[in-house]
Amino acid sequence: MSAQLPEIENDRHQHTAKYLILLKDETVQRALLFGGDYRYLTELIDEDGLVLENLIRYGTACSPPGDLAFDAVIPWQASRQPMDMRCFALG
């Protein structure tokens, strides 16, 4: 008797980046990707800068949506430090 595996619903749009956030303080620049539902997806590590350059080129500069979930990404202490933030809406 074989056990039947549950169906897994794979909605690729659920994991598609819709916003690129660039954060820069005195020491480091970070590139964060967020989904259309404002959830944090991942931090972009780009060794040669080509991927980031293309995202900025083809994205549209915008104000960061107020509902972006930064809690898991930026420690509370760091969130109180002045940071330069740029946002790009991704197609």
PDB file of N, CA, C and O in Angstrom:
ATOM      1  N   MET A   1       0.851  -1.169   0.000  1.00  0.00           N
ATOM      2  CA  MET A   1       0.000   0.000   0.000  1.00  0.00           C
ATOM      3  C   MET A   1       0.897   1.232   0.000  1.00  0.00           C
ATOM      4  O   MET A   1       1.761   1.377   0.864  1.00  0.00           O
ATOM      5  N   SER A   2       0.692   2.107  -0.960  1.00  0.00           N
ATOM      6  CA  SER A   2       1.533   3.305  -1.048  1.00  0.00           C
ATOM      7  C   SER A   2       0.769   4.517  -0.523  1.00  0.00           C
ATOM      8  O   SER A   2      -0.433   4.668  -0.737  1.00  0.00           O
ATOM      9  N   ALA A   3       1.494   5.350   0.154  1.00  0.00           N
ATOM     10  CA  ALA A   3       0.897   6.578   0.676  1.00  0.00           C
ATOM     11  C   ALA A   3       0.820   7.603  -0.446  1.00  0.00           C
ATOM     12  O   ALA A   3       1.750   7.741  -1.241  1.00  0.00           O
ATOM     13  N   GLN A   4      -0.273   8.303  -0.501  1.00  0.00           N
ATOM     14  CA  GLN A   4      -0.441   9.321  -1.522  1.00  0.00           C
ATOM     15  C   GLN A   4       0.096  10.640  -0.980  1.00  0.00           C
ATOM     16  O   GLN A   4      -0.259  11.067   0.119  1.00  0.00           O
ATOM     17  N   LEU A   5       0.958  11.276  -1.772  1.00  0.00           N
ATOM     18  CA  LEU A   5       1.525  12.558  -1.360  1.00  0.00           C
ATOM     19  C   LEU A   5       0.497  13.658  -1.570  1.00  0.00           C
ATOM     20  O   LEU A   5      -0.262  13.626  -2.539  1.00  0.00           O
ATOM     21  N   PRO A   6       0.471  14.628  -0.668  1.00  0.00           N
ATOM     22  CA  PRO A   6      -0.456  15.745  -0.853  1.00  0.00           C
ATOM     23  C   PRO A   6      -0.026  16.590  -2.046  1.00  0.00           C
ATOM     24  O   PRO A   6       1.164  16.706  -2.342  1.00  0.00           O
ATOM     25  N   GLU A   7      -0.986  17.165  -2.711  1.00  0.00           N
ATOM     26  CA  GLU A   7      -0.669  18.037  -3.840  1.00  0.00           C
ATOM     27  C   GLU A   7      -0.047  19.317  -3.303  1.00  0.00           C
ATOM     28  O   GLU A   7      -0.485  19.873  -2.295  1.00  0.00           O
ATOM     29  N   ILE A   8       0.968  19.759  -3.992  1.00  0.00           N
ATOM     30  CA  ILE A   8       1.628  21.003  -3.616  1.00  0.00           C
ATOM     31  C   ILE A   8       1.289  22.039  -4.664  1.00  0.00           C
ATOM     32  O   ILE A   8       1.568  21.868  -5.851  1.00  0.00           O
ATOM     33  N   GLU A   9       0.689  23.105  -4.208  1.00  0.00           N
ATOM     34  CA  GLU A   9       0.339  24.183  -5.117  1.00  0.00           C
ATOM     35  C   GLU A   9       1.557  25.082  -5.255  1.00  0.00           C
ATOM     36  O   GLU A   9       2.031  25.654  -4.273  1.00  0.00           O
ATOM     37  N   ASN A  10       2.052  25.202  -6.461  1.00  0.00           N
ATOM     38  CA  ASN A  10       3.244  25.998  -6.706  1.00  0.00           C
ATOM     39  C   ASN A  10       2.860  27.230  -7.512  1.00  0.00           C
ATOM     40  O   ASN A  10       2.732  27.165  -8.734  1.00  0.00           O
ATOM     41  N   ASP A  11       2.680  28.325  -6.841  1.00  0.00           N
ATOM     42  CA  ASP A  11       2.333  29.577  -7.497  1.00  0.00           C
ATOM     43  C   ASP A  11       3.606  30.403  -7.633  1.00  0.00           C
ATOM     44  O   ASP A  11       4.048  31.034  -6.673  1.00  0.00           O
ATOM     45  N   ARG A  12       4.197  30.398  -8.830  1.00  0.00           N
ATOM     46  CA  ARG A  12       5.475  31.083  -8.999  1.00  0.00           C
ATOM     47  C   ARG A  12       5.362  32.583  -8.801  1.00  0.00           C
ATOM     48  O   ARG A  12       6.359  33.231  -8.483  1.00  0.00           O
ATOM     49  N   HIS A  13       4.176  33.155  -8.978  1.00  0.00           N
ATOM     50  CA  HIS A  13       4.002  34.588  -8.770  1.00  0.00           C
ATOM     51  C   HIS A  13       4.146  34.949  -7.297  1.00  0.00           C
ATOM     52  O   HIS A  13       4.452  36.094  -6.966  1.00  0.00           O
ATOM     53  N   GLN A  14       3.935  34.013  -6.442  1.00  0.00           N
ATOM     54  CA  GLN A  14       4.035  34.225  -5.015  1.00  0.00           C
ATOM     55  C   GLN A  14       5.485  34.510  -4.607  1.00  0.00           C
ATOM     56  O   GLN A  14       5.725  35.131  -3.571  1.00  0.00           O
ATOM     57  N   HIS A  15       6.441  34.064  -5.407  1.00  0.00           N
ATOM     58  CA  HIS A  15       7.855  34.244  -5.083  1.00  0.00           C
ATOM     59  C   HIS A  15       8.568  35.124  -6.105  1.00  0.00           C
ATOM     60  O   HIS A  15       9.790  35.051  -6.234  1.00  0.00           O
ATOM     61  N   THR A  16       7.830  35.945  -6.825  1.00  0.00           N
ATOM     62  CA  THR A  16       8.407  36.834  -7.818  1.00  0.00           C
ATOM     63  C   THR A  16       8.670  38.194  -7.184  1.00  0.00           C
ATOM     64  O   THR A  16       7.791  38.769  -6.543  1.00  0.00           O
ATOM     65  N   ALA A  17       9.878  38.702  -7.365  1.00  0.00           N
ATOM     66  CA  ALA A  17      10.235  40.000  -6.792  1.00  0.00           C
ATOM     67  C   ALA A  17       9.499  41.115  -7.522  1.00  0.00           C
ATOM     68  O   ALA A  17       9.475  41.158  -8.752  1.00  0.00           O
ATOM     69  N   LYS A  18       8.907  42.005  -6.760  1.00  0.00           N
ATOM     70  CA  LYS A  18       8.202  43.156  -7.316  1.00  0.00           C
ATOM     71  C   LYS A  18       8.865  44.474  -6.929  1.00  0.00           C
ATOM     72  O   LYS A  18       8.654  45.496  -7.582  1.00  0.00           O
ATOM     73  N   TYR A  19       9.674  44.447  -5.855  1.00  0.00           N
ATOM     74  CA  TYR A  19      10.350  45.655  -5.397  1.00  0.00           C
ATOM     75  C   TYR A  19      11.804  45.355  -5.074  1.00  0.00           C
ATOM     76  O   TYR A  19      12.118  44.352  -4.434  1.00  0.00           O
ATOM     77  N   LEU A  20      12.679  46.234  -5.522  1.00  0.00           N
ATOM     78  CA  LEU A  20      14.090  46.205  -5.166  1.00  0.00           C
ATOM     79  C   LEU A  20      14.332  47.395  -4.251  1.00  0.00           C
ATOM     80  O   LEU A  20      14.040  48.533  -4.617  1.00  0.00           O
ATOM     81  N   ILE A  21      14.859  47.137  -3.076  1.00  0.00           N
ATOM     82  CA  ILE A  21      15.171  48.198  -2.121  1.00  0.00           C
ATOM     83  C   ILE A  21      16.686  48.232  -1.948  1.00  0.00           C
ATOM     84  O   ILE A  21      17.307  47.222  -1.614  1.00  0.00           O
ATOM     85  N   LEU A  22      17.266  49.393  -2.177  1.00  0.00           N
ATOM     86  CA  LEU A  22      18.691  49.587  -1.928  1.00  0.00           C
ATOM     87  C   LEU A  22      18.836  50.380  -0.642  1.00  0.00           C
ATOM     88  O   LEU A  22      18.306  51.485  -0.523  1.00  0.00           O
ATOM     89  N   LEU A  23      19.541  49.825   0.302  1.00  0.00           N
ATOM     90  CA  LEU A  23      19.808  50.483   1.583  1.00  0.00           C
ATOM     91  C   LEU A  23      21.301  50.755   1.673  1.00  0.00           C
ATOM     92  O   LEU A  23      22.118  49.882   1.380  1.00  0.00           O
ATOM     93  N   LYS A  24      21.648  51.948   2.072  1.00  0.00           N
ATOM     94  CA  LYS A  24      23.059  52.272   2.208  1.00  0.00           C
ATOM     95  C   LYS A  24      23.251  53.090   3.469  1.00  0.00           C
ATOM     96  O   LYS A  24      22.554  54.075   3.712  1.00  0.00           O
ATOM     97  N   ASP A  25      24.218  52.653   4.266  1.00  0.00           N
ATOM     98  CA  ASP A  25      24.617  53.469   5.412  1.00  0.00           C
ATOM     99  C   ASP A  25      26.106  53.770   5.262  1.00  0.00           C
ATOM    100  O   ASP A  25      26.651  53.646   4.165  1.00  0.00           O
ATOM    101  N   GLU A  26      26.756  54.157   6.328  1.00  0.00           N
ATOM    102  CA  GLU A  26      28.161  54.551   6.227  1.00  0.00           C
ATOM    103  C   GLU A  26      29.067  53.415   5.796  1.00  0.00           C
ATOM    104  O   GLU A  26      30.123  53.664   5.214  1.00  0.00           O
ATOM    105  N   THR A  27      28.686  52.175   6.064  1.00  0.00           N
ATOM    106  CA  THR A  27      29.619  51.072   5.854  1.00  0.00           C
ATOM    107  C   THR A  27      29.243  50.106   4.736  1.00  0.00           C
ATOM    108  O   THR A  27      30.129  49.487   4.146  1.00  0.00           O
ATOM    109  N   VAL A  28      27.976  49.961   4.433  1.00  0.00           N
ATOM    110  CA  VAL A  28      27.582  48.887   3.524  1.00  0.00           C
ATOM    111  C   VAL A  28      26.342  49.268   2.714  1.00  0.00           C
ATOM    112  O   VAL A  28      25.508  50.058   3.157  1.00  0.00           O
ATOM    113  N   GLN A  29      26.245  48.690   1.521  1.00  0.00           N
ATOM    114  CA  GLN A  29      25.016  48.807   0.728  1.00  0.00           C
ATOM    115  C   GLN A  29      24.395  47.429   0.635  1.00  0.00           C
ATOM    116  O   GLN A  29      25.089  46.441   0.395  1.00  0.00           O
ATOM    117  N   ARG A  30      23.089  47.362   0.825  1.00  0.00           N
ATOM    118  CA  ARG A  30      22.357  46.098   0.721  1.00  0.00           C
ATOM    119  C   ARG A  30      21.274  46.239  -0.331  1.00  0.00           C
ATOM    120  O   ARG A  30      20.668  47.301  -0.478  1.00  0.00           O
ATOM    121  N   ALA A  31      21.034  45.154  -1.066  1.00  0.00           N
ATOM    122  CA  ALA A  31      19.981  45.101  -2.079  1.00  0.00           C
ATOM    123  C   ALA A  31      18.994  44.023  -1.646  1.00  0.00           C
ATOM    124  O   ALA A  31      19.339  42.843  -1.590  1.00  0.00           O
ATOM    125  N   LEU A  32      17.767  44.432  -1.343  1.00  0.00           N
ATOM    126  CA  LEU A  32      16.736  43.529  -0.828  1.00  0.00           C
ATOM    127  C   LEU A  32      15.609  43.403  -1.842  1.00  0.00           C
ATOM    128  O   LEU A  32      15.223  44.383  -2.478  1.00  0.00           O
ATOM    129  N   LEU A  33      15.086  42.195  -1.988  1.00  0.00           N
ATOM    130  CA  LEU A  33      13.967  41.951  -2.898  1.00  0.00           C
ATOM    131  C   LEU A  33      12.723  41.595  -2.097  1.00  0.00           C
ATOM    132  O   LEU A  33      12.776  40.798  -1.160  1.00  0.00           O
ATOM    133  N   PHE A  34      11.596  42.204  -2.485  1.00  0.00           N
ATOM    134  CA  PHE A  34      10.310  41.986  -1.831  1.00  0.00           C
ATOM    135  C   PHE A  34       9.282  41.565  -2.866  1.00  0.00           C
ATOM    136  O   PHE A  34       9.361  41.968  -4.027  1.00  0.00           O
ATOM    137  N   GLY A  35       8.310  40.747  -2.443  1.00  0.00           N
ATOM    138  CA  GLY A  35       7.235  40.305  -3.317  1.00  0.00           C
ATOM    139  C   GLY A  35       6.128  41.334  -3.435  1.00  0.00           C
ATOM    140  O   GLY A  35       6.145  42.366  -2.763  1.00  0.00           O
ATOM    141  N   GLY A  36       5.170  41.045  -4.293  1.00  0.00           N
ATOM    142  CA  GLY A  36       4.034  41.936  -4.494  1.00  0.00           C
ATOM    143  C   GLY A  36       3.156  42.082  -3.266  1.00  0.00           C
ATOM    144  O   GLY A  36       2.405  43.050  -3.148  1.00  0.00           O
ATOM    145  N   ASP A  37       3.246  41.117  -2.340  1.00  0.00           N
ATOM    146  CA  ASP A  37       2.491  41.206  -1.091  1.00  0.00           C
ATOM    147  C   ASP A  37       3.345  41.830   0.019  1.00  0.00           C
ATOM    148  O   ASP A  37       2.993  41.754   1.195  1.00  0.00           O
ATOM    149  N   TYR A  38       4.480  42.451  -0.368  1.00  0.00           N
ATOM    150  CA  TYR A  38       5.376  43.209   0.517  1.00  0.00           C
ATOM    151  C   TYR A  38       6.196  42.335   1.451  1.00  0.00           C
ATOM    152  O   TYR A  38       6.836  42.852   2.367  1.00  0.00           O
ATOM    153  N   ARG A  39       6.193  41.009   1.242  1.00  0.00           N
ATOM    154  CA  ARG A  39       7.028  40.116   2.063  1.00  0.00           C
ATOM    155  C   ARG A  39       8.463  40.168   1.571  1.00  0.00           C
ATOM    156  O   ARG A  39       8.721  40.285   0.373  1.00  0.00           O
ATOM    157  N   TYR A  40       9.388  40.080   2.509  1.00  0.00           N
ATOM    158  CA  TYR A  40      10.810  39.987   2.182  1.00  0.00           C
ATOM    159  C   TYR A  40      11.067  38.637   1.525  1.00  0.00           C
ATOM    160  O   TYR A  40      10.646  37.602   2.041  1.00  0.00           O
ATOM    161  N   LEU A  41      11.762  38.647   0.380  1.00  0.00           N
ATOM    162  CA  LEU A  41      12.087  37.406  -0.306  1.00  0.00           C
ATOM    163  C   LEU A  41      13.543  37.010  -0.090  1.00  0.00           C
ATOM    164  O   LEU A  41      13.827  35.892   0.340  1.00  0.00           O
ATOM    165  N   THR A  42      14.463  37.922  -0.386  1.00  0.00           N
ATOM    166  CA  THR A  42      15.885  37.583  -0.270  1.00  0.00           C
ATOM    167  C   THR A  42      16.742  38.828  -0.377  1.00  0.00           C
ATOM    168  O   THR A  42      16.286  39.889  -0.802  1.00  0.00           O
ATOM    169  N   GLU A  43      17.987  38.671   0.016  1.00  0.00           N
ATOM    170  CA  GLU A  43      18.980  39.717  -0.206  1.00  0.00           C
ATOM    171  C   GLU A  43      19.773  39.329  -1.437  1.00  0.00           C
ATOM    172  O   GLU A  43      20.208  38.185  -1.572  1.00  0.00           O
ATOM    173  N   LEU A  44      19.957  40.267  -2.318  1.00  0.00           N
ATOM    174  CA  LEU A  44      20.661  40.020  -3.566  1.00  0.00           C
ATOM    175  C   LEU A  44      22.164  40.161  -3.333  1.00  0.00           C
ATOM    176  O   LEU A  44      22.643  41.214  -2.912  1.00  0.00           O
ATOM    177  N   ILE A  45      22.887  39.099  -3.610  1.00  0.00           N
ATOM    178  CA  ILE A  45      24.344  39.116  -3.565  1.00  0.00           C
ATOM    179  C   ILE A  45      24.814  39.101  -5.009  1.00  0.00           C
ATOM    180  O   ILE A  45      24.585  38.129  -5.729  1.00  0.00           O
ATOM    181  N   ASP A  46      25.461  40.157  -5.430  1.00  0.00           N
ATOM    182  CA  ASP A  46      25.844  40.317  -6.834  1.00  0.00           C
ATOM    183  C   ASP A  46      27.323  40.655  -6.890  1.00  0.00           C
ATOM    184  O   ASP A  46      27.719  41.799  -6.662  1.00  0.00           O
ATOM    185  N   GLU A  47      28.136  39.656  -7.196  1.00  0.00           N
ATOM    186  CA  GLU A  47      29.591  39.811  -7.160  1.00  0.00           C
ATOM    187  C   GLU A  47      30.106  40.914  -8.090  1.00  0.00           C
ATOM    188  O   GLU A  47      30.951  41.716  -7.692  1.00  0.00           O
ATOM    189  N   ASP A  48      29.602  40.954  -9.317  1.00  0.00           N
ATOM    190  CA  ASP A  48      30.146  41.920 -10.277  1.00  0.00           C
ATOM    191  C   ASP A  48      29.229  43.124 -10.518  1.00  0.00           C
ATOM    192  O   ASP A  48      29.584  44.029 -11.273  1.00  0.00           O
ATOM    193  N   GLY A  49      28.053  43.139  -9.880  1.00  0.00           N
ATOM    194  CA  GLY A  49      27.149  44.272 -10.001  1.00  0.00           C
ATOM    195  C   GLY A  49      26.279  44.275 -11.240  1.00  0.00           C
ATOM    196  O   GLY A  49      25.452  45.173 -11.401  1.00  0.00           O
ATOM    197  N   LEU A  50      26.438  43.297 -12.125  1.00  0.00           N
ATOM    198  CA  LEU A  50      25.701  43.280 -13.383  1.00  0.00           C
ATOM    199  C   LEU A  50      24.202  43.049 -13.177  1.00  0.00           C
ATOM    200  O   LEU A  50      23.382  43.724 -13.800  1.00  0.00           O
ATOM    201  N   VAL A  51      23.843  42.112 -12.319  1.00  0.00           N
ATOM    202  CA  VAL A  51      22.421  41.829 -12.070  1.00  0.00           C
ATOM    203  C   VAL A  51      21.748  43.057 -11.451  1.00  0.00           C
ATOM    204  O   VAL A  51      20.667  43.464 -11.879  1.00  0.00           O
ATOM    205  N   LEU A  52      22.383  43.627 -10.465  1.00  0.00           N
ATOM    206  CA  LEU A  52      21.828  44.811  -9.801  1.00  0.00           C
ATOM    207  C   LEU A  52      21.699  45.970 -10.778  1.00  0.00           C
ATOM    208  O   LEU A  52      20.688  46.673 -10.781  1.00  0.00           O
ATOM    209  N   GLU A  53      22.703  46.170 -11.596  1.00  0.00           N
ATOM    210  CA  GLU A  53      22.672  47.232 -12.597  1.00  0.00           C
ATOM    211  C   GLU A  53      21.481  47.054 -13.545  1.00  0.00           C
ATOM    212  O   GLU A  53      20.795  48.025 -13.868  1.00  0.00           O
ATOM    213  N   ASN A  54      21.235  45.820 -13.990  1.00  0.00           N
ATOM    214  CA  ASN A  54      20.105  45.561 -14.889  1.00  0.00           C
ATOM    215  C   ASN A  54      18.763  45.761 -14.202  1.00  0.00           C
ATOM    216  O   ASN A  54      17.836  46.297 -14.809  1.00  0.00           O
ATOM    217  N   LEU A  55      18.644  45.342 -12.947  1.00  0.00           N
ATOM    218  CA  LEU A  55      17.388  45.557 -12.222  1.00  0.00           C
ATOM    219  C   LEU A  55      17.094  47.043 -12.076  1.00  0.00           C
ATOM    220  O   LEU A  55      15.951  47.471 -12.241  1.00  0.00           O
ATOM    221  N   ILE A  56      18.114  47.829 -11.768  1.00  0.00           N
ATOM    222  CA  ILE A  56      17.919  49.278 -11.634  1.00  0.00           C
ATOM    223  C   ILE A  56      17.561  49.887 -12.988  1.00  0.00           C
ATOM    224  O   ILE A  56      16.682  50.743 -13.077  1.00  0.00           O
ATOM    225  N   ARG A  57      18.239  49.447 -14.024  1.00  0.00           N
ATOM    226  CA  ARG A  57      17.998  50.005 -15.363  1.00  0.00           C
ATOM    227  C   ARG A  57      16.569  49.749 -15.825  1.00  0.00           C
ATOM    228  O   ARG A  57      15.928  50.641 -16.381  1.00  0.00           O
ATOM    229  N   TYR A  58      16.062  48.531 -15.597  1.00  0.00           N
ATOM    230  CA  TYR A  58      14.734  48.171 -16.101  1.00  0.00           C
ATOM    231  C   TYR A  58      13.623  48.359 -15.075  1.00  0.00           C
ATOM    232  O   TYR A  58      12.445  48.225 -15.409  1.00  0.00           O
ATOM    233  N   GLY A  59      13.976  48.663 -13.846  1.00  0.00           N
ATOM    234  CA  GLY A  59      12.964  48.957 -12.831  1.00  0.00           C
ATOM    235  C   GLY A  59      12.524  50.414 -12.945  1.00  0.00           C
ATOM    236  O   GLY A  59      13.109  51.205 -13.685  1.00  0.00           O
ATOM    237  N   THR A  60      11.495  50.737 -12.206  1.00  0.00           N
ATOM    238  CA  THR A  60      10.980  52.103 -12.182  1.00  0.00           C
ATOM    239  C   THR A  60      11.153  52.652 -10.780  1.00  0.00           C
ATOM    240  O   THR A  60      10.639  52.085  -9.816  1.00  0.00           O
ATOM    241  N   ALA A  61      11.878  53.761 -10.667  1.00  0.00           N
ATOM    242  CA  ALA A  61      12.078  54.377  -9.355  1.00  0.00           C
ATOM    243  C   ALA A  61      10.721  54.744  -8.763  1.00  0.00           C
ATOM    244  O   ALA A  61       9.861  55.291  -9.454  1.00  0.00           O
ATOM    245  N   CYS A  62      10.538  54.441  -7.488  1.00  0.00           N
ATOM    246  CA  CYS A  62       9.267  54.732  -6.826  1.00  0.00           C
ATOM    247  C   CYS A  62       9.520  54.961  -5.334  1.00  0.00           C
ATOM    248  O   CYS A  62      10.617  54.711  -4.836  1.00  0.00           O
ATOM    249  N   SER A  63       8.516  55.429  -4.647  1.00  0.00           N
ATOM    250  CA  SER A  63       8.583  55.522  -3.194  1.00  0.00           C
ATOM    251  C   SER A  63       8.384  54.131  -2.621  1.00  0.00           C
ATOM    252  O   SER A  63       7.575  53.364  -3.143  1.00  0.00           O
ATOM    253  N   PRO A  64       9.107  53.787  -1.554  1.00  0.00           N
ATOM    254  CA  PRO A  64       8.907  52.456  -0.973  1.00  0.00           C
ATOM    255  C   PRO A  64       7.498  52.318  -0.411  1.00  0.00           C
ATOM    256  O   PRO A  64       7.044  53.194   0.326  1.00  0.00           O
ATOM    257  N   PRO A  65       6.799  51.240  -0.741  1.00  0.00           N
ATOM    258  CA  PRO A  65       5.482  51.028  -0.147  1.00  0.00           C
ATOM    259  C   PRO A  65       5.593  50.966   1.380  1.00  0.00           C
ATOM    260  O   PRO A  65       6.548  50.401   1.913  1.00  0.00           O
ATOM    261  N   GLY A  66       4.646  51.529   2.058  1.00  0.00           N
ATOM    262  CA  GLY A  66       4.678  51.583   3.517  1.00  0.00           C
ATOM    263  C   GLY A  66       4.539  50.236   4.195  1.00  0.00           C
ATOM    264  O   GLY A  66       4.878  50.098   5.370  1.00  0.00           O
ATOM    265  N   ASP A  67       4.044  49.236   3.469  1.00  0.00           N
ATOM    266  CA  ASP A  67       3.787  47.931   4.088  1.00  0.00           C
ATOM    267  C   ASP A  67       4.920  46.933   3.936  1.00  0.00           C
ATOM    268  O   ASP A  67       4.747  45.764   4.283  1.00  0.00           O
ATOM    269  N   LEU A  68       6.090  47.357   3.422  1.00  0.00           N
ATOM    270  CA  LEU A  68       7.199  46.419   3.278  1.00  0.00           C
ATOM    271  C   LEU A  68       7.607  45.892   4.644  1.00  0.00           C
ATOM    272  O   LEU A  68       7.714  46.652   5.607  1.00  0.00           O
ATOM    273  N   ALA A  69       7.831  44.599   4.721  1.00  0.00           N
ATOM    274  CA  ALA A  69       8.139  43.929   5.998  1.00  0.00           C
ATOM    275  C   ALA A  69       9.644  43.940   6.255  1.00  0.00           C
ATOM    276  O   ALA A  69      10.340  42.980   5.925  1.00  0.00           O
ATOM    277  N   PHE A  70      10.142  45.023   6.844  1.00  0.00           N
ATOM    278  CA  PHE A  70      11.563  45.155   7.140  1.00  0.00           C
ATOM    279  C   PHE A  70      11.966  44.479   8.444  1.00  0.00           C
ATOM    280  O   PHE A  70      13.159  44.322   8.700  1.00  0.00           O
ATOM    281  N   ASP A  71      11.024  44.081   9.265  1.00  0.00           N
ATOM    282  CA  ASP A  71      11.329  43.556  10.604  1.00  0.00           C
ATOM    283  C   ASP A  71      12.327  42.412  10.594  1.00  0.00           C
ATOM    284  O   ASP A  71      13.218  42.362  11.442  1.00  0.00           O
ATOM    285  N   ALA A  72      12.193  41.499   9.654  1.00  0.00           N
ATOM    286  CA  ALA A  72      13.070  40.328   9.614  1.00  0.00           C
ATOM    287  C   ALA A  72      14.417  40.641   8.976  1.00  0.00           C
ATOM    288  O   ALA A  72      15.342  39.832   9.052  1.00  0.00           O
ATOM    289  N   VAL A  73      14.532  41.798   8.352  1.00  0.00           N
ATOM    290  CA  VAL A  73      15.714  42.120   7.571  1.00  0.00           C
ATOM    291  C   VAL A  73      16.659  43.081   8.283  1.00  0.00           C
ATOM    292  O   VAL A  73      17.876  42.893   8.268  1.00  0.00           O
ATOM    293  N   ILE A  74      16.100  44.097   8.899  1.00  0.00           N
ATOM    294  CA  ILE A  74      16.902  45.126   9.539  1.00  0.00           C
ATOM    295  C   ILE A  74      16.704  45.039  11.043  1.00  0.00           C
ATOM    296  O   ILE A  74      15.589  45.214  11.534  1.00  0.00           O
ATOM    297  N   PRO A  75      17.772  44.770  11.774  1.00  0.00           N
ATOM    298  CA  PRO A  75      17.634  44.735  13.240  1.00  0.00           C
ATOM    299  C   PRO A  75      17.107  46.068  13.754  1.00  0.00           C
ATOM    300  O   PRO A  75      17.348  47.117  13.157  1.00  0.00           O
ATOM    301  N   TRP A  76      16.390  46.013  14.861  1.00  0.00           N
ATOM    302  CA  TRP A  76      15.747  47.202  15.413  1.00  0.00           C
ATOM    303  C   TRP A  76      16.751  48.334  15.640  1.00  0.00           C
ATOM    304  O   TRP A  76      16.452  49.489  15.337  1.00  0.00           O
ATOM    305  N   GLN A  77      17.919  48.024  16.162  1.00  0.00           N
ATOM    306  CA  GLN A  77      18.914  49.056  16.430  1.00  0.00           C
ATOM    307  C   GLN A  77      19.361  49.723  15.133  1.00  0.00           C
ATOM    308  O   GLN A  77      19.509  50.944  15.082  1.00  0.00           O
ATOM    309  N   ALA A  78      19.576  48.934  14.095  1.00  0.00           N
ATOM    310  CA  ALA A  78      20.020  49.478  12.813  1.00  0.00           C
ATOM    311  C   ALA A  78      18.936  50.318  12.163  1.00  0.00           C
ATOM    312  O   ALA A  78      19.240  51.262  11.433  1.00  0.00           O
ATOM    313  N   SER A  79      17.674  49.988  12.417  1.00  0.00           N
ATOM    314  CA  SER A  79      16.584  50.743  11.801  1.00  0.00           C
ATOM    315  C   SER A  79      16.530  52.171  12.324  1.00  0.00           C
ATOM    316  O   SER A  79      15.890  53.029  11.716  1.00  0.00           O
ATOM    317  N   ARG A  80      17.187  52.432  13.433  1.00  0.00           N
ATOM    318  CA  ARG A  80      17.210  53.773  14.002  1.00  0.00           C
ATOM    319  C   ARG A  80      18.365  54.602  13.454  1.00  0.00           C
ATOM    320  O   ARG A  80      18.426  55.809  13.692  1.00  0.00           O
ATOM    321  N   GLN A  81      19.285  53.969  12.721  1.00  0.00           N
ATOM    322  CA  GLN A  81      20.419  54.673  12.116  1.00  0.00           C
ATOM    323  C   GLN A  81      19.960  55.324  10.811  1.00  0.00           C
ATOM    324  O   GLN A  81      19.098  54.782  10.119  1.00  0.00           O
ATOM    325  N   PRO A  82      20.530  56.483  10.473  1.00  0.00           N
ATOM    326  CA  PRO A  82      20.164  57.097   9.187  1.00  0.00           C
ATOM    327  C   PRO A  82      20.644  56.234   8.032  1.00  0.00           C
ATOM    328  O   PRO A  82      21.794  55.795   8.012  1.00  0.00           O
ATOM    329  N   MET A  83      19.773  55.995   7.084  1.00  0.00           N
ATOM    330  CA  MET A  83      20.100  55.196   5.903  1.00  0.00           C
ATOM    331  C   MET A  83      19.556  55.878   4.666  1.00  0.00           C
ATOM    332  O   MET A  83      18.504  56.517   4.692  1.00  0.00           O
ATOM    333  N   ASP A  84      20.293  55.727   3.594  1.00  0.00           N
ATOM    334  CA  ASP A  84      19.811  56.157   2.293  1.00  0.00           C
ATOM    335  C   ASP A  84      19.030  54.990   1.709  1.00  0.00           C
ATOM    336  O   ASP A  84      19.567  53.887   1.603  1.00  0.00           O
ATOM    337  N   MET A  85      17.775  55.206   1.329  1.00  0.00           N
ATOM    338  CA  MET A  85      16.939  54.138   0.795  1.00  0.00           C
ATOM    339  C   MET A  85      16.422  54.545  -0.578  1.00  0.00           C
ATOM    340  O   MET A  85      15.894  55.642  -0.762  1.00  0.00           O
ATOM    341  N   ARG A  86      16.584  53.641  -1.533  1.00  0.00           N
ATOM    342  CA  ARG A  86      16.018  53.828  -2.871  1.00  0.00           C
ATOM    343  C   ARG A  86      15.170  52.606  -3.188  1.00  0.00           C
ATOM    344  O   ARG A  86      15.515  51.485  -2.816  1.00  0.00           O
ATOM    345  N   CYS A  87      14.054  52.832  -3.880  1.00  0.00           N
ATOM    346  CA  CYS A  87      13.137  51.751  -4.214  1.00  0.00           C
ATOM    347  C   CYS A  87      12.895  51.750  -5.726  1.00  0.00           C
ATOM    348  O   CYS A  87      12.787  52.794  -6.370  1.00  0.00           O
ATOM    349  N   PHE A  88      12.817  50.523  -6.263  1.00  0.00           N
ATOM    350  CA  PHE A  88      12.508  50.343  -7.685  1.00  0.00           C
ATOM    351  C   PHE A  88      11.400  49.298  -7.803  1.00  0.00           C
ATOM    352  O   PHE A  88      11.500  48.209  -7.237  1.00  0.00           O
ATOM    353  N   ALA A  89      10.347  49.637  -8.539  1.00  0.00           N
ATOM    354  CA  ALA A  89       9.294  48.671  -8.852  1.00  0.00           C
ATOM    355  C   ALA A  89       9.787  47.830 -10.022  1.00  0.00           C
ATOM    356  O   ALA A  89      10.253  48.367 -11.027  1.00  0.00           O
ATOM    357  N   LEU A  90       9.684  46.525  -9.891  1.00  0.00           N
ATOM    358  CA  LEU A  90      10.151  45.615 -10.932  1.00  0.00           C
ATOM    359  C   LEU A  90       8.958  45.082 -11.709  1.00  0.00           C
ATOM    360  O   LEU A  90       7.939  44.726 -11.118  1.00  0.00           O
ATOM    361  N   GLY A  91       9.077  45.025 -13.017  1.00  0.00           N
ATOM    362  CA  GLY A  91       8.020  44.594 -13.918  1.00  0.00           C
ATOM    363  C   GLY A  91       7.407  43.338 -13.521  1.00  0.00           C
ATOM    364  O   GLY A  91       6.497  42.855 -14.196  1.00  0.00           O
TER     365      GLY A  91
END
